[in-house]
């Protein structure tokens, strides 16, 4: 069911889905804001959050643009996408990505994001490892998956990290931030002052990146 919040003659449509989430997630979809919350989370708090951040959500909602099938964005840079029939493979040449696929283009793009993210994350791990080790943190297994509501997560039970493949569309600094954020959770599971103090040690200036990332829409 679609609900609405009105402010100064402007209307913000939203839909709430209740799951067994630990946190509440807000993301912009074409035409409305999708909210995923725990079943026990008060409806009044959702309304309050959307009202407080009304202007930001309204702007994102109306700025939401779906990328065309002949375009692809990798690491914050737009490319022309040329699609040809054949077994899946791709290569990049200047401002063009040449893609061979028999799949739907949108699905094939997600495969490219996966391949690019794996490569970049492995490369980046060599850079962040000394910083992590200085804080007594060791590298752990990393999984990759397209996620609809978050950019990464740390799974305490399995002691591994999952990265959202959509990170491959953003500037690499966001991947760096998400990795440090999730690795910080291996020592401090909650978002307490101790957690952010550790994150400050791992990535000084991370607050600016975190703030920007909150304005990124997962499509």
JOZIGI-V402087 format. One record per residue. SS is DSSP state (alpha for helix, beta for strand, coil for the rest). PHI is phi in whole degrees, 0 to 359 (none if undefined). D_CENTER is the distance of its C-alpha to the mean C-alpha in Angstrom with 2 decimals. Layout:
<<SS | PHI | D_CENTER> <SS | PHI | D_CENTER>>
This chain:
<<coil | none | 25.48> <coil | 270 | 24.30> <beta | 250 | 25.08> <beta | 219 | 25.50> <beta | 239 | 25.54> <beta | 243 | 27.86> <beta | 212 | 28.22> <coil | 51 | 30.78> <coil | 81 | 31.28> <beta | 256 | 27.60> <beta | 243 | 26.01> <beta | 245 | 22.48> <beta | 281 | 22.13> <beta | 209 | 19.94> <beta | 229 | 19.94> <beta | 246 | 19.60> <beta | 242 | 19.05> <beta | 260 | 20.36> <beta | 223 | 19.32> <coil | 269 | 19.90> <coil | 288 | 16.65> <coil | 282 | 17.17> <coil | 244 | 14.98> <coil | 255 | 14.67> <beta | 240 | 11.54> <beta | 237 | 11.86> <beta | 217 | 10.23> <beta | 269 | 12.33> <beta | 246 | 14.00> <coil | 303 | 17.03> <coil | 97 | 19.73> <beta | 194 | 18.35> <beta | 261 | 15.86> <beta | 266 | 14.84> <beta | 245 | 15.31> <beta | 244 | 15.06> <beta | 223 | 17.45> <beta | 291 | 19.92> <coil | 300 | 23.35> <coil | 269 | 24.98> <coil | 287 | 22.75> <coil | 296 | 25.14> <alpha | 298 | 24.79> <alpha | 297 | 26.15> <alpha | 288 | 23.22> <alpha | 296 | 20.81> <alpha | 299 | 23.27> <alpha | 297 | 23.67> <alpha | 295 | 19.98> <alpha | 295 | 19.73> <alpha | 292 | 23.07> <alpha | 297 | 22.23> <coil | 254 | 19.13> <alpha | 307 | 20.85> <alpha | 299 | 21.04> <alpha | 293 | 17.36> <alpha | 295 | 16.42> <alpha | 296 | 19.49> <alpha | 296 | 18.65> <alpha | 296 | 15.16> <alpha | 297 | 16.87> <alpha | 272 | 19.59> <alpha | 263 | 17.63> <coil | 296 | 15.55> <coil | 235 | 16.70> <coil | 275 | 16.30> <coil | 292 | 16.59> <coil | 288 | 20.01> <coil | 290 | 20.87> <coil | 261 | 22.60> <beta | 228 | 19.62> <beta | 208 | 16.60> <beta | 248 | 14.27> <beta | 229 | 13.73> <coil | 53 | 12.76> <coil | 81 | 13.13> <beta | 239 | 16.46> <beta | 282 | 17.80> <beta | 229 | 20.13> <beta | 283 | 22.72> <beta | 248 | 22.28> <beta | 251 | 25.64> <beta | 256 | 25.81> <beta | 230 | 28.83> <coil | 286 | 30.09> <coil | 152 | 30.09> <coil | 296 | 28.46> <coil | 302 | 24.80> <beta | 192 | 24.53> <beta | 206 | 23.35> <beta | 212 | 24.20> <beta | 247 | 23.50> <beta | 218 | 26.41> <coil | 57 | 26.05> <coil | 260 | 24.16> <beta | 233 | 24.31> <beta | 252 | 22.47> <beta | 263 | 25.10> <beta | 241 | 23.88> <beta | 256 | 26.30> <coil | 197 | 25.34> <coil | 245 | 27.01> <coil | 268 | 23.88> <coil | 302 | 22.35> <alpha | 300 | 20.62> <alpha | 297 | 17.29> <alpha | 292 | 17.44> <alpha | 296 | 18.63> <alpha | 300 | 15.80> <alpha | 295 | 13.38> <alpha | 292 | 15.97> <alpha | 296 | 15.89> <alpha | 303 | 12.17> <alpha | 299 | 13.05> <alpha | 298 | 16.14> <alpha | 294 | 14.79> <alpha | 293 | 12.08> <alpha | 302 | 14.88> <alpha | 298 | 17.26> <alpha | 290 | 15.34> <alpha | 294 | 14.35> <alpha | 296 | 18.04> <alpha | 296 | 19.25> <alpha | 291 | 17.27> <alpha | 300 | 18.50> <alpha | 293 | 21.96> <alpha | 280 | 21.18> <alpha | 275 | 19.56> <alpha | 303 | 22.02> <alpha | 299 | 24.93> <alpha | 293 | 22.98> <alpha | 296 | 21.88> <alpha | 300 | 25.44> <alpha | 298 | 26.90> <coil | 261 | 25.31> <coil | 76 | 26.49> <coil | 250 | 23.17> <coil | 257 | 23.28> <coil | 296 | 20.83> <coil | 231 | 19.83> <coil | 301 | 18.70> <beta | 239 | 15.15> <beta | 252 | 14.01> <beta | 229 | 11.63> <beta | 202 | 10.53> <coil | 282 | 8.84> <coil | 249 | 7.35> <coil | 269 | 7.97> <coil | 227 | 7.15> <coil | 208 | 4.91> <coil | 266 | 2.89> <beta | 187 | 6.61> <beta | 203 | 10.09> <beta | 251 | 13.68> <beta | 255 | 16.39> <coil | 296 | 19.62> <coil | 298 | 21.92> <coil | 267 | 20.96> <coil | 52 | 20.09> <beta | 216 | 17.15> <beta | 242 | 13.45> <beta | 247 | 10.88> <beta | 250 | 8.01> <beta | 283 | 5.59> <alpha | 296 | 7.79> <alpha | 295 | 5.93> <alpha | 300 | 5.74> <alpha | 293 | 9.40> <alpha | 270 | 9.55> <coil | 255 | 8.95> <coil | 305 | 11.68> <alpha | 303 | 12.07> <alpha | 299 | 12.43> <alpha | 288 | 8.75> <alpha | 296 | 8.96> <alpha | 302 | 12.17> <alpha | 298 | 11.03> <alpha | 298 | 8.56> <alpha | 298 | 11.55> <alpha | 298 | 14.04> <alpha | 301 | 12.47> <alpha | 288 | 12.57> <alpha | 293 | 15.92> <alpha | 298 | 17.25> <coil | 291 | 16.84> <coil | 291 | 19.26> <coil | 255 | 21.88> <coil | 229 | 20.97> <coil | 286 | 19.23> <coil | 266 | 19.03> <coil | 258 | 17.85> <coil | 274 | 21.43> <alpha | 300 | 23.07> <alpha | 297 | 23.68> <alpha | 297 | 20.00> <alpha | 290 | 19.29> <alpha | 294 | 22.54> <alpha | 294 | 21.45> <alpha | 297 | 18.14> <alpha | 298 | 20.47> <alpha | 290 | 22.55> <alpha | 288 | 19.86> <coil | 219 | 18.20> <coil | 303 | 20.51> <coil | 83 | 19.10> <alpha | 295 | 15.59> <alpha | 299 | 15.92> <alpha | 296 | 15.77> <alpha | 293 | 12.46> <alpha | 300 | 11.09> <alpha | 296 | 12.75> <alpha | 295 | 11.43> <alpha | 295 | 7.73> <coil | 296 | 8.88> <coil | 267 | 10.28> <coil | 274 | 7.53> <coil | 267 | 7.87> <coil | 274 | 6.12> <coil | 261 | 9.46>>
